Amino acid sequence: MTQTVYLKLSQITQVHEKNVPLASLGEVYCSEKSVESRCRAMIVKRIRGGGKQRESRLVGNVMEIIQQIEREIPGTSVQNLGETDYVIHYQPPHRQNVRQVRASLHSPDILS
């Protein structure tokens, strides 16, 4: 039986992780929840970069995502309800924020 997956991608999405799952780009719906979960977790873009962490932008097309879903989950049909082209704006995590999180984890308030 064919499962239909509905996509509604945002025009531009800001991310902080180099592996971008489909769920970060917009809404995903399927009546079969296991198929929906697999689609939402599917990595659709990987931010490539050398040693330096910089902001970058990637442009993608929904056709690539549709092909990936149909290839990785046989028996699915994909309907696009949103944008056909999308932009991913990658911003690396800020070092200061990482230090603040680490400091708060070692705070006496948390340990008591």
Secondary structure, 3 states (H helix, E strand, C coil): CCEEEEEEECCEEEECCCEEEHHHCEEEECCCHHHHHHHHHCEEEECCCCCCCCCEEEEEEHHHHHHHHHHHCCCEEEEECCCCEEEEEECCCCHHHHHHHHHHHCCHHHHC
